[in-house]
């Protein structure tokens, strides 16, 4: 009898070991698809492996995270397929990220692009745009609210994007980049009816054919080319060229490999030509220079946004900067400290403050520099909001020594 128990125990241990080994392999196989070149990723293969992995270890947050991403990419690989999304796959993806947040509220596993909270925002916001594109306003409002209910659309990013919209002048054009800007902007305008006079343009989606059509049909902005031509624009060879709109001139350089201008750049240029500088143009932060149509040297920093400064307006003085900074600092208490991307944005706020402090010190304005450092320590105490970047931590320490 003793030998029988030994055999059973040995078999059980072997079974558990093989299951663990199988789980690790399945998870790795699923994750491997995301490491391939983007156009070679096979999401059905990833789903097959990851569904088996979560069956073996249903409490593993990383397996659920990657399964959620696999469902998401199967549903809509990029912006061009956003308008063919399926509710069933959105729900599947959402449920996986919701599971991650329950199992591990502060997710520490590997990340594809967005953290689970931001991905929930992206999933439901994209579905809402699918409905808006198809003139299903009620369904779009439901999708936005459902995303909020399930853990997306965090209070911080919603408040932040309201501050961004508030910075824009009446009927301004706000060019945004990234899900954490564009999709919460859609939410506050569509769900809360906040600053609908501002035309929000996602710079990446201009590379698609459906999005410029949507902007034109909804009369959000206009283009100087008819739809038949706008739809056929592609990337093209490009050399430095001077563009003049009314009295404003600048040199547009190639945006890709120092040789090409991408489709989205050409569509954006068509937009600017049609609008004729009659409306103020703003950019959200975190833009790459390559995606700003060579306008980065003509932008006026307004802390949360950069304004296309065609009239050579002076930059913010100290008191104006401090007033805008306080508006932003007052919403930091809404930050979800479990969200990597919200905490990273807190670091970005710190960087803006530190950059201003450096400028003040260079101009011998030590009193003002101390005041800004005190505001940062009061509203963004590093005990409550730990640094996500060691470089920013080192930068702060060096500033403290100077002051």
Beta strands, then each sheet from edge to edge (+ up, - down):
strand 1: 173-176
strand 2: 199-202
strand 3: 236-237
strand 4: 241-245
strand 5: 248-252
strand 6: 260-261
strand 7: 281-284
strand 8: 299-301
strand 9: 305-308
sheet 1: 2+ 1+ 7+ 9- 8+
sheet 2: 3+ 6-
sheet 3: 4+ 5-
end
